[in-house]
Amino acid sequence: MYASQCPCRDVLDLLANKWAALAIGALEDGPLRFGELQRRLQGISPKVLTQTLRRLEDNGFVDREIFPAVPLHVEYSLTAIGRSVSKPLGALRTWVETHLDQLSA
């Protein structure tokens, strides 16, 4: 894990990203459209959300489903591996909330 070429470094880099972790948490309750996800992640720009979702999709954490109805819409949802990583990320969020008064972020 500490070796410079360890593949887990890329995954840890992605999951340690604030927006990626929060996006995974927001998708825990089920699929969301882009706008719904952006509203839940207050403060994220459309560009950063697009980049974050693309990285999560490329790494297998998120599915992107296109619905060809009129108007066309896209929904994002967690994959099985995305759901499995949401549990430790959720535990980390809970830990942060519990200890927030002791932390100086």
C-alpha positions in Angstrom: 0.0 0.0 0.0 2.9 2.4 0.7 4.8 1.5 -2.5 4.6 4.3 -5.1 3.2 2.1 -7.8 0.5 0.5 -5.6 -2.8 0.6 -7.5 -4.7 1.2 -4.3 -3.2 4.7 -4.1 -5.4 5.8 -7.0 -8.5 4.4 -5.4 -7.7 5.9 -2.1 -7.0 9.2 -3.8 -10.5 9.1 -5.3 -12.3 8.0 -2.2 -10.5 10.5 0.0 -11.8 13.3 -2.3 -14.4 15.3 -0.4 -16.9 15.4 -3.3 -16.5 11.7 -4.2 -17.2 10.6 -0.7 -20.2 13.0 -0.4 -21.6 11.9 -3.8 -21.4 8.3 -2.7 -23.2 9.2 0.5 -25.9 11.1 -1.4 -26.5 8.1 -3.7 -27.0 5.7 -0.7 -30.7 6.2 -0.8 -31.1 5.4 -4.5 -30.6 6.8 -8.0 -30.5 10.6 -8.5 -30.5 12.8 -11.6 -27.6 15.2 -12.0 -29.6 18.3 -10.8 -30.9 16.4 -7.7 -27.4 15.3 -6.8 -26.1 18.8 -7.3 -28.8 20.2 -4.9 -27.8 17.6 -2.3 -24.1 18.5 -2.6 -24.5 22.2 -1.8 -21.5 24.1 -3.1 -20.4 21.8 -5.8 -20.1 23.3 -9.3 -21.5 21.4 -12.3 -18.0 21.0 -13.7 -16.7 19.4 -10.5 -19.7 17.2 -10.1 -19.4 16.0 -13.7 -15.7 15.2 -13.2 -16.4 13.5 -9.9 -19.2 11.3 -11.3 -17.0 10.4 -14.3 -14.2 9.3 -12.1 -16.6 7.3 -9.9 -18.1 5.7 -13.0 -14.7 4.9 -14.5 -13.7 3.2 -11.3 -16.9 1.1 -11.0 -18.5 2.9 -8.0 -21.3 4.5 -9.9 -23.6 3.5 -12.8 -24.9 6.1 -15.3 -28.2 5.2 -16.9 -29.6 7.1 -19.8 -33.3 7.2 -20.2 -34.2 8.0 -23.9 -37.6 9.5 -23.0 -38.5 13.0 -24.1 -36.9 14.9 -22.5 -33.8 12.7 -22.2 -32.6 12.2 -18.7 -29.7 10.5 -16.9 -29.7 8.9 -13.5 -26.7 8.0 -11.3 -26.7 5.1 -8.9 -24.3 3.1 -6.8 -23.0 -0.2 -8.1 -22.5 -3.2 -5.8 -18.9 -2.0 -5.1 -20.2 1.5 -4.6 -22.7 0.3 -2.0 -20.0 -1.7 -0.2 -17.7 1.3 0.0 -20.5 3.5 1.2 -20.6 1.7 4.6 -17.0 2.6 5.7 -17.4 6.1 4.2 -20.6 6.4 6.2 -18.8 5.3 9.4 -16.2 7.9 8.7 -18.8 10.6 8.3 -20.4 9.5 11.6 -17.0 9.7 13.3 -16.4 13.2 12.0 -19.8 14.4 13.1 -19.2 12.9 16.6 -15.7 14.5 17.0 -16.3 17.7 15.0 -15.9 19.9 18.1 -12.4 18.3 18.7 -11.2 18.8 15.2 -9.8 21.9 13.6 -10.4 21.5 9.9 
